[in-house]
Amino acid sequence: MVNVETILADKDTANIIRNIYPLYLYDLSEIYGNIPNKYGIYEDESVKTLDEQYHIQDVWFKKQGELFPFIIFVDKNPAGFILVSNGKFAPKNVEYYVHEFFLMRPYRRKNIAEIAAKQVFNRFQGKWEVYTNGTNSNKKGQAFWNKTINNYTLGNFEKTFGETFDGKKLIFKFGNKK
């Protein structure tokens, strides 16, 4: 049995998310077809080094109370991250939004991602939204969120496909106020 913990990152642990982030962007390239820029970085053309990319994530560690960067640990080892936002960083009429979610490959298919997601959901009570790519290239992601949110809410959620601030997405909406 593995021990899964979601810990809110701070200035001393922010480097863990920053270190893992390029792996996340690489994984997304399989879904979205992104290619690296001319410097080999999965970012805009102006980003030339991983050091520059490293600091793109700084906002997540400066907006406490609105941005919540969680590190997923498995048996005390970093395994991924969950970036949650609220306020002006979330869609309208939503209290909490899963902005980014990533679990490194060695930890997948072991129920770790679902445990981590539920831990984070339990930390914040309110109206939630999760968006994911709704195309055939992301069947695994769609299945994960459908199963996880269904299990978490006991089927009490809404799933639609529609326009978001981030293009057309599969949208999951649920509430967990007690």
VMD Tcl script that builds the backbone (N, CA, C; Angstrom):
set m [mol new atoms 534]
animate dup $m
set s [atomselect $m all]
$s set {name element resname resid chain x y z} {
  {N N MET 1 A 0.854 -1.194 0.000}
  {CA C MET 1 A 0.000 0.000 0.000}
  {C C MET 1 A 0.890 1.244 0.000}
  {N N VAL 2 A 0.623 2.154 -0.905}
  {CA C VAL 2 A 1.416 3.372 -0.992}
  {C C VAL 2 A 0.765 4.486 -0.183}
  {N N ASN 3 A 1.569 5.424 0.246}
  {CA C ASN 3 A 1.089 6.583 0.980}
  {C C ASN 3 A 1.045 7.768 0.014}
  {N N VAL 4 A -0.155 8.309 -0.230}
  {CA C VAL 4 A -0.333 9.438 -1.130}
  {C C VAL 4 A -0.654 10.675 -0.294}
  {N N GLU 5 A 0.092 11.749 -0.524}
  {CA C GLU 5 A -0.139 13.010 0.170}
  {C C GLU 5 A -0.139 14.140 -0.853}
  {N N THR 6 A -1.068 15.069 -0.708}
  {CA C THR 6 A -1.054 16.291 -1.509}
  {C C THR 6 A -0.696 17.427 -0.563}
  {N N ILE 7 A 0.426 18.055 -0.838}
  {CA C ILE 7 A 0.966 19.095 0.038}
  {C C ILE 7 A 1.016 20.409 -0.737}
  {N N LEU 8 A 0.494 21.471 -0.136}
  {CA C LEU 8 A 0.542 22.786 -0.756}
  {C C LEU 8 A 2.001 23.234 -0.822}
  {N N ALA 9 A 2.460 23.536 -2.026}
  {CA C ALA 9 A 3.845 23.962 -2.217}
  {C C ALA 9 A 4.043 25.366 -1.651}
  {N N ASP 10 A 5.260 25.649 -1.239}
  {CA C ASP 10 A 5.631 26.987 -0.794}
  {C C ASP 10 A 6.956 27.348 -1.467}
  {N N LYS 11 A 7.554 28.451 -1.053}
  {CA C LYS 11 A 8.783 28.892 -1.725}
  {C C LYS 11 A 9.905 27.870 -1.600}
  {N N ASP 12 A 9.878 27.052 -0.558}
  {CA C ASP 12 A 10.932 26.047 -0.372}
  {C C ASP 12 A 10.715 24.790 -1.210}
  {N N THR 13 A 9.471 24.541 -1.643}
  {CA C THR 13 A 9.193 23.337 -2.429}
  {C C THR 13 A 8.700 23.651 -3.842}
  {N N ALA 14 A 8.606 24.933 -4.180}
  {CA C ALA 14 A 8.139 25.345 -5.508}
  {C C ALA 14 A 8.984 24.732 -6.611}
  {N N ASN 15 A 10.263 24.541 -6.337}
  {CA C ASN 15 A 11.160 23.973 -7.357}
  {C C ASN 15 A 10.704 22.596 -7.818}
  {N N ILE 16 A 10.000 21.858 -6.983}
  {CA C ILE 16 A 9.552 20.515 -7.367}
  {C C ILE 16 A 8.553 20.616 -8.522}
  {N N ILE 17 A 7.572 21.511 -8.385}
  {CA C ILE 17 A 6.602 21.689 -9.472}
  {C C ILE 17 A 7.312 22.212 -10.709}
  {N N ARG 18 A 8.183 23.172 -10.531}
  {CA C ARG 18 A 8.909 23.732 -11.673}
  {C C ARG 18 A 9.741 22.673 -12.387}
  {N N ASN 19 A 10.311 21.763 -11.636}
  {CA C ASN 19 A 11.129 20.698 -12.234}
  {C C ASN 19 A 10.284 19.700 -13.016}
  {N N ILE 20 A 9.090 19.424 -12.526}
  {CA C ILE 20 A 8.218 18.435 -13.147}
  {C C ILE 20 A 7.463 19.022 -14.342}
  {N N TYR 21 A 7.259 20.333 -14.353}
  {CA C TYR 21 A 6.418 20.975 -15.361}
  {C C TYR 21 A 6.813 20.663 -16.809}
  {N N PRO 22 A 8.088 20.640 -17.170}
  {CA C PRO 22 A 8.426 20.289 -18.562}
  {C C PRO 22 A 7.963 18.881 -18.953}
  {N N LEU 23 A 7.938 17.960 -18.006}
  {CA C LEU 23 A 7.442 16.614 -18.283}
  {C C LEU 23 A 5.945 16.653 -18.587}
  {N N TYR 24 A 5.231 17.489 -17.872}
  {CA C TYR 24 A 3.800 17.677 -18.098}
  {C C TYR 24 A 3.547 18.214 -19.507}
  {N N LEU 25 A 4.295 19.238 -19.888}
  {CA C LEU 25 A 4.116 19.819 -21.223}
  {C C LEU 25 A 4.459 18.802 -22.301}
  {N N TYR 26 A 5.464 17.994 -22.059}
  {CA C TYR 26 A 5.825 16.940 -23.009}
  {C C TYR 26 A 4.671 15.943 -23.143}
  {N N ASP 27 A 4.089 15.532 -22.013}
  {CA C ASP 27 A 2.946 14.615 -22.031}
  {C C ASP 27 A 1.766 15.212 -22.808}
  {N N LEU 28 A 1.502 16.498 -22.610}
  {CA C LEU 28 A 0.396 17.150 -23.306}
  {C C LEU 28 A 0.607 17.182 -24.813}
  {N N SER 29 A 1.848 17.155 -25.249}
  {CA C SER 29 A 2.125 17.208 -26.687}
  {C C SER 29 A 1.524 16.009 -27.408}
  {N N GLU 30 A 1.386 14.897 -26.706}
  {CA C GLU 30 A 0.772 13.702 -27.290}
  {C C GLU 30 A -0.718 13.932 -27.563}
  {N N ILE 31 A -1.351 14.750 -26.739}
  {CA C ILE 31 A -2.783 15.018 -26.863}
  {C C ILE 31 A -3.046 16.163 -27.837}
  {N N TYR 32 A -2.288 17.233 -27.703}
  {CA C TYR 32 A -2.544 18.436 -28.498}
  {C C TYR 32 A -1.694 18.540 -29.770}
  {N N GLY 33 A -0.691 17.684 -29.894}
  {CA C GLY 33 A 0.166 17.735 -31.073}
  {C C GLY 33 A 1.179 18.867 -31.061}
  {N N ASN 34 A 1.403 19.446 -29.883}
  {CA C ASN 34 A 2.379 20.531 -29.766}
  {C C ASN 34 A 3.777 20.026 -30.090}
  {N N ILE 35 A 4.576 20.900 -30.634}
  {CA C ILE 35 A 5.984 20.575 -30.867}
  {C C ILE 35 A 6.830 21.599 -30.126}
  {N N PRO 36 A 8.046 21.218 -29.763}
  {CA C PRO 36 A 8.884 22.180 -29.043}
  {C C PRO 36 A 9.274 23.347 -29.947}
  {N N ASN 37 A 9.621 24.458 -29.331}
  {CA C ASN 37 A 10.066 25.609 -30.100}
  {C C ASN 37 A 11.479 25.346 -30.646}
  {N N LYS 38 A 12.045 26.316 -31.306}
  {CA C LYS 38 A 13.346 26.108 -31.948}
  {C C LYS 38 A 14.477 25.876 -30.950}
  {N N TYR 39 A 14.198 26.080 -29.654}
  {CA C TYR 39 A 15.198 25.837 -28.609}
  {C C TYR 39 A 14.979 24.497 -27.907}
  {N N GLY 40 A 13.954 23.762 -28.347}
  {CA C GLY 40 A 13.671 22.465 -27.744}
  {C C GLY 40 A 12.821 22.530 -26.492}
  {N N ILE 41 A 12.139 23.651 -26.277}
  {CA C ILE 41 A 11.318 23.867 -25.088}
  {C C ILE 41 A 9.843 23.888 -25.508}
  {N N TYR 42 A 8.998 23.237 -24.754}
  {CA C TYR 42 A 7.556 23.293 -25.002}
  {C C TYR 42 A 6.997 24.578 -24.394}
  {N N GLU 43 A 7.255 25.688 -25.059}
  {CA C GLU 43 A 6.785 27.014 -24.653}
  {C C GLU 43 A 6.769 27.904 -25.882}
  {N N ASP 44 A 6.380 29.159 -25.662}
  {CA C ASP 44 A 6.423 30.138 -26.736}
  {C C ASP 44 A 7.838 30.256 -27.279}
  {N N GLU 45 A 7.935 30.765 -28.474}
  {CA C GLU 45 A 9.217 30.874 -29.177}
  {C C GLU 45 A 10.262 31.655 -28.389}
  {N N SER 46 A 9.838 32.606 -27.568}
  {CA C SER 46 A 10.800 33.453 -26.858}
  {C C SER 46 A 11.503 32.742 -25.706}
  {N N VAL 47 A 10.991 31.628 -25.237}
  {CA C VAL 47 A 11.595 30.899 -24.115}
  {C C VAL 47 A 12.726 30.035 -24.668}
  {N N LYS 48 A 13.958 30.350 -24.216}
  {CA C LYS 48 A 15.140 29.702 -24.784}
  {C C LYS 48 A 15.727 28.603 -23.909}
  {N N THR 49 A 15.445 28.641 -22.610}
  {CA C THR 49 A 16.075 27.677 -21.709}
  {C C THR 49 A 15.061 27.149 -20.693}
  {N N LEU 50 A 15.378 26.020 -20.098}
  {CA C LEU 50 A 14.533 25.501 -19.021}
  {C C LEU 50 A 14.549 26.456 -17.831}
  {N N ASP 51 A 15.645 27.177 -17.641}
  {CA C ASP 51 A 15.708 28.157 -16.557}
  {C C ASP 51 A 14.661 29.249 -16.758}
  {N N GLU 52 A 14.518 29.716 -18.007}
  {CA C GLU 52 A 13.474 30.716 -18.297}
  {C C GLU 52 A 12.088 30.109 -18.072}
  {N N GLN 53 A 11.880 28.889 -18.534}
  {CA C GLN 53 A 10.593 28.230 -18.355}
  {C C GLN 53 A 10.288 28.039 -16.870}
  {N N TYR 54 A 11.311 27.768 -16.115}
  {CA C TYR 54 A 11.209 27.546 -14.677}
  {C C TYR 54 A 10.456 28.688 -13.995}
  {N N HIS 55 A 10.724 29.916 -14.431}
  {CA C HIS 55 A 10.157 31.079 -13.761}
  {C C HIS 55 A 8.775 31.479 -14.281}
  {N N ILE 56 A 8.311 30.846 -15.353}
  {CA C ILE 56 A 6.951 31.094 -15.830}
  {C C ILE 56 A 5.948 30.690 -14.751}
  {N N GLN 57 A 6.310 29.729 -13.930}
  {CA C GLN 57 A 5.425 29.229 -12.876}
  {C C GLN 57 A 5.411 30.099 -11.613}
  {N N ASP 58 A 6.204 31.166 -11.573}
  {CA C ASP 58 A 6.320 31.987 -10.364}
  {C C ASP 58 A 4.985 32.488 -9.826}
  {N N VAL 59 A 4.047 32.833 -10.706}
  {CA C VAL 59 A 2.766 33.379 -10.260}
  {C C VAL 59 A 2.065 32.428 -9.285}
  {N N TRP 60 A 2.246 31.131 -9.459}
  {CA C TRP 60 A 1.576 30.150 -8.588}
  {C C TRP 60 A 2.037 30.247 -7.141}
  {N N PHE 61 A 3.165 30.868 -6.912}
  {CA C PHE 61 A 3.718 30.942 -5.557}
  {C C PHE 61 A 3.651 32.357 -4.988}
  {N N LYS 62 A 2.968 33.248 -5.720}
  {CA C LYS 62 A 2.852 34.640 -5.284}
  {C C LYS 62 A 1.422 35.052 -4.972}
  {N N LYS 63 A 0.449 34.256 -5.336}
  {CA C LYS 63 A -0.965 34.626 -5.190}
  {C C LYS 63 A -1.657 33.684 -4.195}
  {N N GLN 64 A -1.155 33.683 -2.960}
  {CA C GLN 64 A -1.759 32.823 -1.942}
  {C C GLN 64 A -3.216 33.214 -1.731}
  {N N GLY 65 A -4.051 32.216 -1.549}
  {CA C GLY 65 A -5.475 32.442 -1.357}
  {C C GLY 65 A -6.256 32.443 -2.653}
  {N N GLU 66 A -5.545 32.512 -3.791}
  {CA C GLU 66 A -6.196 32.447 -5.098}
  {C C GLU 66 A -5.630 31.324 -5.956}
  {N N LEU 67 A -4.362 31.036 -5.770}
  {CA C LEU 67 A -3.703 29.959 -6.510}
  {C C LEU 67 A -3.117 28.972 -5.511}
  {N N PHE 68 A -3.412 27.701 -5.739}
  {CA C PHE 68 A -3.033 26.654 -4.800}
  {C C PHE 68 A -2.253 25.572 -5.538}
  {N N PRO 69 A -0.917 25.642 -5.491}
  {CA C PRO 69 A -0.087 24.642 -6.168}
  {C C PRO 69 A 0.207 23.458 -5.240}
  {N N PHE 70 A -0.409 22.338 -5.510}
  {CA C PHE 70 A -0.210 21.150 -4.686}
  {C C PHE 70 A 0.790 20.206 -5.354}
  {N N ILE 71 A 1.657 19.649 -4.556}
  {CA C ILE 71 A 2.561 18.593 -5.020}
  {C C ILE 71 A 1.967 17.274 -4.566}
  {N N ILE 72 A 1.938 16.308 -5.456}
  {CA C ILE 72 A 1.509 14.958 -5.101}
  {C C ILE 72 A 2.762 14.177 -4.718}
  {N N PHE 73 A 2.764 13.662 -3.508}
  {CA C PHE 73 A 3.866 12.821 -3.038}
  {C C PHE 73 A 3.368 11.397 -2.892}
  {N N VAL 74 A 4.178 10.451 -3.296}
  {CA C VAL 74 A 3.899 9.033 -3.092}
  {C C VAL 74 A 5.073 8.465 -2.315}
  {N N ASP 75 A 4.781 7.976 -1.126}
  {CA C ASP 75 A 5.830 7.474 -0.233}
  {C C ASP 75 A 6.967 8.485 -0.107}
  {N N LYS 76 A 6.581 9.752 0.076}
  {CA C LYS 76 A 7.493 10.893 0.298}
  {C C LYS 76 A 8.249 11.341 -0.946}
  {N N ASN 77 A 8.000 10.712 -2.102}
  {CA C ASN 77 A 8.665 11.105 -3.346}
  {C C ASN 77 A 7.709 11.920 -4.213}
  {N N PRO 78 A 8.192 13.012 -4.844}
  {CA C PRO 78 A 7.318 13.786 -5.717}
  {C C PRO 78 A 6.859 12.945 -6.901}
  {N N ALA 79 A 5.550 12.982 -7.153}
  {CA C ALA 79 A 4.972 12.153 -8.216}
  {C C ALA 79 A 4.166 12.978 -9.212}
  {N N GLY 80 A 3.869 14.235 -8.894}
  {CA C GLY 80 A 3.076 15.059 -9.790}
  {C C GLY 80 A 2.605 16.311 -9.097}
  {N N PHE 81 A 1.622 16.967 -9.711}
  {CA C PHE 81 A 1.089 18.193 -9.122}
  {C C PHE 81 A -0.364 18.394 -9.526}
  {N N ILE 82 A -1.047 19.210 -8.720}
  {CA C ILE 82 A -2.408 19.657 -9.002}
  {C C ILE 82 A -2.414 21.160 -8.735}
  {N N LEU 83 A -2.734 21.930 -9.759}
  {CA C LEU 83 A -2.799 23.380 -9.619}
  {C C LEU 83 A -4.265 23.785 -9.604}
  {N N VAL 84 A -4.707 24.358 -8.486}
  {CA C VAL 84 A -6.101 24.753 -8.286}
  {C C VAL 84 A -6.159 26.269 -8.176}
  {N N SER 85 A -7.188 26.851 -8.797}
  {CA C SER 85 A -7.339 28.303 -8.719}
  {C C SER 85 A -8.747 28.655 -8.272}
  {N N ASN 86 A -8.882 29.891 -7.786}
  {CA C ASN 86 A -10.202 30.444 -7.492}
  {C C ASN 86 A -10.161 31.938 -7.749}
  {N N GLY 87 A -11.236 32.632 -7.401}
  {CA C GLY 87 A -11.276 34.080 -7.610}
  {C C GLY 87 A -11.111 34.432 -9.073}
  {N N LYS 88 A -10.326 35.450 -9.351}
  {CA C LYS 88 A -10.163 35.929 -10.731}
  {C C LYS 88 A -9.406 34.937 -11.604}
  {N N PHE 89 A -8.827 33.913 -11.003}
  {CA C PHE 89 A -8.081 32.899 -11.753}
  {C C PHE 89 A -8.928 31.673 -12.095}
  {N N ALA 90 A -10.209 31.731 -11.765}
  {CA C ALA 90 A -11.127 30.625 -12.063}
  {C C ALA 90 A -12.206 31.119 -13.019}
  {N N PRO 91 A -12.871 30.195 -13.721}
  {CA C PRO 91 A -13.990 30.603 -14.576}
  {C C PRO 91 A -15.083 31.291 -13.756}
  {N N LYS 92 A -15.884 32.117 -14.413}
  {CA C LYS 92 A -16.980 32.817 -13.734}
  {C C LYS 92 A -17.950 31.811 -13.117}
  {N N ASN 93 A -18.514 32.183 -11.971}
  {CA C ASN 93 A -19.508 31.382 -11.250}
  {C C ASN 93 A -18.944 30.061 -10.730}
  {N N VAL 94 A -17.646 29.978 -10.599}
  {CA C VAL 94 A -16.994 28.779 -10.082}
  {C C VAL 94 A -16.131 29.196 -8.896}
  {N N GLU 95 A -16.168 28.400 -7.848}
  {CA C GLU 95 A -15.329 28.724 -6.694}
  {C C GLU 95 A -13.940 28.101 -6.806}
  {N N TYR 96 A -13.865 26.890 -7.375}
  {CA C TYR 96 A -12.567 26.213 -7.500}
  {C C TYR 96 A -12.463 25.543 -8.856}
  {N N TYR 97 A -11.295 25.648 -9.424}
  {CA C TYR 97 A -11.042 25.157 -10.770}
  {C C TYR 97 A -9.722 24.397 -10.790}
  {N N VAL 98 A -9.737 23.198 -11.330}
  {CA C VAL 98 A -8.496 22.448 -11.501}
  {C C VAL 98 A -7.837 22.966 -12.776}
  {N N HIS 99 A -6.814 23.754 -12.583}
  {CA C HIS 99 A -6.132 24.419 -13.685}
  {C C HIS 99 A -5.203 23.454 -14.428}
  {N N GLU 100 A -4.450 22.679 -13.685}
  {CA C GLU 100 A -3.517 21.698 -14.267}
  {C C GLU 100 A -3.468 20.488 -13.335}
  {N N PHE 101 A -3.290 19.319 -13.913}
  {CA C PHE 101 A -3.197 18.079 -13.131}
  {C C PHE 101 A -2.218 17.163 -13.854}
  {N N PHE 102 A -1.229 16.662 -13.136}
  {CA C PHE 102 A -0.229 15.811 -13.771}
  {C C PHE 102 A 0.293 14.786 -12.772}
  {N N LEU 103 A 0.384 13.554 -13.240}
  {CA C LEU 103 A 0.994 12.481 -12.475}
  {C C LEU 103 A 2.020 11.808 -13.379}
  {N N MET 104 A 3.240 11.680 -12.886}
  {CA C MET 104 A 4.305 11.074 -13.696}
  {C C MET 104 A 3.990 9.607 -13.983}
  {N N ARG 105 A 4.480 9.141 -15.108}
  {CA C ARG 105 A 4.136 7.814 -15.631}
  {C C ARG 105 A 4.350 6.645 -14.665}
  {N N PRO 106 A 5.429 6.606 -13.889}
  {CA C PRO 106 A 5.589 5.434 -13.001}
  {C C PRO 106 A 4.480 5.278 -11.960}
  {N N TYR 107 A 3.703 6.350 -11.737}
  {CA C TYR 107 A 2.679 6.327 -10.698}
  {C C TYR 107 A 1.262 6.141 -11.249}
  {N N ARG 108 A 1.142 6.041 -12.536}
  {CA C ARG 108 A -0.184 5.935 -13.151}
  {C C ARG 108 A -0.741 4.515 -13.056}
  {N N ARG 109 A -2.060 4.425 -13.191}
  {CA C ARG 109 A -2.802 3.157 -13.168}
  {C C ARG 109 A -2.676 2.426 -11.828}
  {N N LYS 110 A -2.523 3.188 -10.763}
  {CA C LYS 110 A -2.408 2.612 -9.415}
  {C C LYS 110 A -3.371 3.285 -8.440}
  {N N ASN 111 A -4.339 4.049 -8.978}
  {CA C ASN 111 A -5.341 4.764 -8.196}
  {C C ASN 111 A -4.777 5.977 -7.445}
  {N N ILE 112 A -3.521 6.297 -7.665}
  {CA C ILE 112 A -2.870 7.415 -6.975}
  {C C ILE 112 A -3.487 8.739 -7.399}
  {N N ALA 113 A -3.734 8.921 -8.692}
  {CA C ALA 113 A -4.292 10.182 -9.186}
  {C C ALA 113 A -5.673 10.439 -8.585}
  {N N GLU 114 A -6.498 9.408 -8.511}
  {CA C GLU 114 A -7.832 9.593 -7.932}
  {C C GLU 114 A -7.744 9.944 -6.457}
  {N N ILE 115 A -6.869 9.275 -5.733}
  {CA C ILE 115 A -6.697 9.580 -4.305}
  {C C ILE 115 A -6.262 11.037 -4.140}
  {N N ALA 116 A -5.290 11.467 -4.940}
  {CA C ALA 116 A -4.784 12.836 -4.844}
  {C C ALA 116 A -5.866 13.854 -5.188}
  {N N ALA 117 A -6.608 13.605 -6.256}
  {CA C ALA 117 A -7.676 14.534 -6.647}
  {C C ALA 117 A -8.705 14.665 -5.523}
  {N N LYS 118 A -9.117 13.559 -4.947}
  {CA C LYS 118 A -10.108 13.596 -3.871}
  {C C LYS 118 A -9.574 14.326 -2.645}
  {N N GLN 119 A -8.280 14.157 -2.343}
  {CA C GLN 119 A -7.690 14.881 -1.216}
  {C C GLN 119 A -7.796 16.391 -1.431}
  {N N VAL 120 A -7.514 16.836 -2.644}
  {CA C VAL 120 A -7.585 18.266 -2.938}
  {C C VAL 120 A -9.038 18.739 -2.944}
  {N N PHE 121 A -9.951 17.980 -3.540}
  {CA C PHE 121 A -11.366 18.361 -3.510}
  {C C PHE 121 A -11.838 18.549 -2.068}
  {N N ASN 122 A -11.419 17.662 -1.193}
  {CA C ASN 122 A -11.859 17.723 0.208}
  {C C ASN 122 A -11.326 18.947 0.949}
  {N N ARG 123 A -10.276 19.559 0.459}
  {CA C ARG 123 A -9.693 20.729 1.132}
  {C C ARG 123 A -10.513 21.991 0.921}
  {N N PHE 124 A -11.309 22.024 -0.151}
  {CA C PHE 124 A -12.069 23.225 -0.493}
  {C C PHE 124 A -13.523 22.851 -0.769}
  {N N GLN 125 A -14.425 23.485 -0.062}
  {CA C GLN 125 A -15.852 23.232 -0.251}
  {C C GLN 125 A -16.429 24.311 -1.163}
  {N N GLY 126 A -17.170 23.878 -2.193}
  {CA C GLY 126 A -17.784 24.854 -3.073}
  {C C GLY 126 A -18.118 24.276 -4.435}
  {N N LYS 127 A -18.301 25.191 -5.399}
  {CA C LYS 127 A -18.603 24.808 -6.780}
  {C C LYS 127 A -17.286 24.628 -7.533}
  {N N TRP 128 A -17.127 23.458 -8.131}
  {CA C TRP 128 A -15.906 23.087 -8.839}
  {C C TRP 128 A -16.160 22.938 -10.331}
  {N N GLU 129 A -15.101 23.205 -11.108}
  {CA C GLU 129 A -15.090 22.839 -12.516}
  {C C GLU 129 A -13.736 22.240 -12.864}
  {N N VAL 130 A -13.796 21.256 -13.744}
  {CA C VAL 130 A -12.601 20.620 -14.299}
  {C C VAL 130 A -12.808 20.571 -15.803}
  {N N TYR 131 A -11.822 21.024 -16.564}
  {CA C TYR 131 A -11.881 20.945 -18.026}
  {C C TYR 131 A -10.834 19.950 -18.498}
  {N N THR 132 A -11.165 19.231 -19.546}
  {CA C THR 132 A -10.181 18.366 -20.183}
  {C C THR 132 A -10.441 18.339 -21.680}
  {N N ASN 133 A -9.435 17.978 -22.413}
  {CA C ASN 133 A -9.547 17.875 -23.860}
  {C C ASN 133 A -10.600 16.815 -24.170}
  {N N GLY 134 A -11.567 17.164 -25.022}
  {CA C GLY 134 A -12.664 16.255 -25.312}
  {C C GLY 134 A -12.513 15.464 -26.599}
  {N N THR 135 A -11.313 15.457 -27.176}
  {CA C THR 135 A -11.110 14.758 -28.442}
  {C C THR 135 A -10.690 13.305 -28.217}
  {N N ASN 136 A -10.677 12.544 -29.300}
  {CA C ASN 136 A -10.282 11.137 -29.219}
  {C C ASN 136 A -8.845 10.940 -28.752}
  {N N SER 137 A -8.005 11.955 -28.884}
  {CA C SER 137 A -6.611 11.830 -28.451}
  {C C SER 137 A -6.470 11.841 -26.926}
  {N N ASN 138 A -7.568 12.108 -26.223}
  {CA C ASN 138 A -7.503 12.199 -24.761}
  {C C ASN 138 A -8.519 11.282 -24.083}
  {N N LYS 139 A -8.753 10.128 -24.620}
  {CA C LYS 139 A -9.730 9.201 -24.031}
  {C C LYS 139 A -9.350 8.814 -22.598}
  {N N LYS 140 A -8.047 8.644 -22.330}
  {CA C LYS 140 A -7.615 8.268 -20.977}
  {C C LYS 140 A -7.922 9.376 -19.976}
  {N N GLY 141 A -7.647 10.620 -20.354}
  {CA C GLY 141 A -7.936 11.747 -19.462}
  {C C GLY 141 A -9.423 11.894 -19.204}
  {N N GLN 142 A -10.218 11.743 -20.243}
  {CA C GLN 142 A -11.674 11.828 -20.090}
  {C C GLN 142 A -12.182 10.728 -19.162}
  {N N ALA 143 A -11.697 9.516 -19.371}
  {CA C ALA 143 A -12.127 8.387 -18.539}
  {C C ALA 143 A -11.716 8.597 -17.082}
  {N N PHE 144 A -10.495 9.126 -16.887}
  {CA C PHE 144 A -10.022 9.387 -15.516}
  {C C PHE 144 A -10.943 10.366 -14.805}
  {N N TRP 145 A -11.211 11.520 -15.434}
  {CA C TRP 145 A -12.034 12.513 -14.756}
  {C C TRP 145 A -13.466 12.036 -14.574}
  {N N ASN 146 A -14.009 11.336 -15.541}
  {CA C ASN 146 A -15.365 10.821 -15.413}
  {C C ASN 146 A -15.456 9.861 -14.228}
  {N N LYS 147 A -14.522 8.932 -14.141}
  {CA C LYS 147 A -14.514 7.943 -13.048}
  {C C LYS 147 A -14.270 8.619 -11.703}
  {N N THR 148 A -13.273 9.493 -11.644}
  {CA C THR 148 A -12.897 10.125 -10.376}
  {C C THR 148 A -14.016 11.008 -9.841}
  {N N ILE 149 A -14.574 11.840 -10.694}
  {CA C ILE 149 A -15.631 12.748 -10.239}
  {C C ILE 149 A -16.913 11.977 -9.950}
  {N N ASN 150 A -17.212 10.961 -10.738}
  {CA C ASN 150 A -18.370 10.114 -10.461}
  {C C ASN 150 A -18.223 9.442 -9.094}
  {N N ASN 151 A -17.065 8.877 -8.826}
  {CA C ASN 151 A -16.825 8.235 -7.527}
  {C C ASN 151 A -16.890 9.241 -6.387}
  {N N TYR 152 A -16.322 10.418 -6.594}
  {CA C TYR 152 A -16.270 11.433 -5.540}
  {C C TYR 152 A -17.664 11.961 -5.212}
  {N N THR 153 A -18.475 12.186 -6.246}
  {CA C THR 153 A -19.799 12.812 -6.045}
  {C C THR 153 A -20.934 11.799 -5.979}
  {N N LEU 154 A -20.605 10.516 -6.096}
  {CA C LEU 154 A -21.620 9.466 -6.165}
  {C C LEU 154 A -22.592 9.736 -7.315}
  {N N GLY 155 A -22.027 10.193 -8.428}
  {CA C GLY 155 A -22.813 10.425 -9.635}
  {C C GLY 155 A -23.492 11.776 -9.721}
  {N N ASN 156 A -23.308 12.618 -8.737}
  {CA C ASN 156 A -23.982 13.911 -8.691}
  {C C ASN 156 A -23.098 15.008 -9.297}
  {N N PHE 157 A -22.959 14.975 -10.625}
  {CA C PHE 157 A -22.163 15.975 -11.331}
  {C C PHE 157 A -22.752 16.187 -12.709}
  {N N GLU 158 A -22.296 17.248 -13.355}
  {CA C GLU 158 A -22.753 17.574 -14.705}
  {C C GLU 158 A -21.560 17.490 -15.643}
  {N N LYS 159 A -21.781 16.887 -16.795}
  {CA C LYS 159 A -20.723 16.772 -17.801}
  {C C LYS 159 A -21.262 17.303 -19.115}
  {N N THR 160 A -20.569 18.290 -19.686}
  {CA C THR 160 A -20.969 18.873 -20.964}
  {C C THR 160 A -19.730 19.085 -21.821}
  {N N PHE 161 A -19.961 19.320 -23.089}
  {CA C PHE 161 A -18.886 19.695 -23.995}
  {C C PHE 161 A -19.219 21.081 -24.502}
  {N N GLY 162 A -18.298 22.025 -24.322}
  {CA C GLY 162 A -18.618 23.369 -24.751}
  {C C GLY 162 A -17.439 24.301 -24.743}
  {N N GLU 163 A -17.736 25.543 -25.062}
  {CA C GLU 163 A -16.721 26.590 -25.152}
  {C C GLU 163 A -16.306 27.026 -23.750}
  {N N THR 164 A -15.009 27.174 -23.545}
  {CA C THR 164 A -14.448 27.662 -22.286}
  {C C THR 164 A -13.469 28.789 -22.615}
  {N N PHE 165 A -12.877 29.375 -21.608}
  {CA C PHE 165 A -11.840 30.392 -21.842}
  {C C PHE 165 A -10.627 29.768 -22.527}
  {N N ASP 166 A -10.573 28.443 -22.542}
  {CA C ASP 166 A -9.432 27.709 -23.087}
  {C C ASP 166 A -9.843 26.891 -24.317}
  {N N GLY 167 A -10.847 27.360 -25.043}
  {CA C GLY 167 A -11.316 26.634 -26.216}
  {C C GLY 167 A -12.394 25.624 -25.856}
  {N N LYS 168 A -12.750 24.780 -26.819}
  {CA C LYS 168 A -13.778 23.755 -26.572}
  {C C LYS 168 A -13.187 22.653 -25.711}
  {N N LYS 169 A -13.910 22.320 -24.659}
  {CA C LYS 169 A -13.436 21.316 -23.698}
  {C C LYS 169 A -14.593 20.470 -23.204}
  {N N LEU 170 A -14.244 19.336 -22.639}
  {CA C LEU 170 A -15.181 18.538 -21.871}
  {C C LEU 170 A -15.181 19.154 -20.475}
  {N N ILE 171 A -16.347 19.546 -19.991}
  {CA C ILE 171 A -16.472 20.310 -18.747}
  {C C ILE 171 A -17.186 19.461 -17.702}
  {N N PHE 172 A -16.561 19.313 -16.559}
  {CA C PHE 172 A -17.173 18.631 -15.418}
  {C C PHE 172 A -17.488 19.689 -14.369}
  {N N LYS 173 A -18.723 19.678 -13.859}
  {CA C LYS 173 A -19.156 20.614 -12.815}
  {C C LYS 173 A -19.734 19.799 -11.659}
  {N N PHE 174 A -19.340 20.186 -10.462}
  {CA C PHE 174 A -19.900 19.537 -9.279}
  {C C PHE 174 A -19.725 20.444 -8.081}
  {N N GLY 175 A -20.464 20.151 -7.049}
  {CA C GLY 175 A -20.344 20.889 -5.795}
  {C C GLY 175 A -20.079 19.909 -4.664}
  {N N ASN 176 A -19.420 20.408 -3.641}
  {CA C ASN 176 A -19.144 19.543 -2.491}
  {C C ASN 176 A -19.355 20.267 -1.158}
  {N N LYS 177 A -20.233 21.285 -1.151}
  {CA C LYS 177 A -20.535 21.958 0.111}
  {C C LYS 177 A -21.276 21.003 1.022}
  {N N LYS 178 A -20.887 21.002 2.264}
  {CA C LYS 178 A -21.540 20.106 3.227}
  {C C LYS 178 A -22.668 20.807 3.945}
}
mol reanalyze $m
mol bondsrecalc $m
mol representation Tube
mol addrep $m
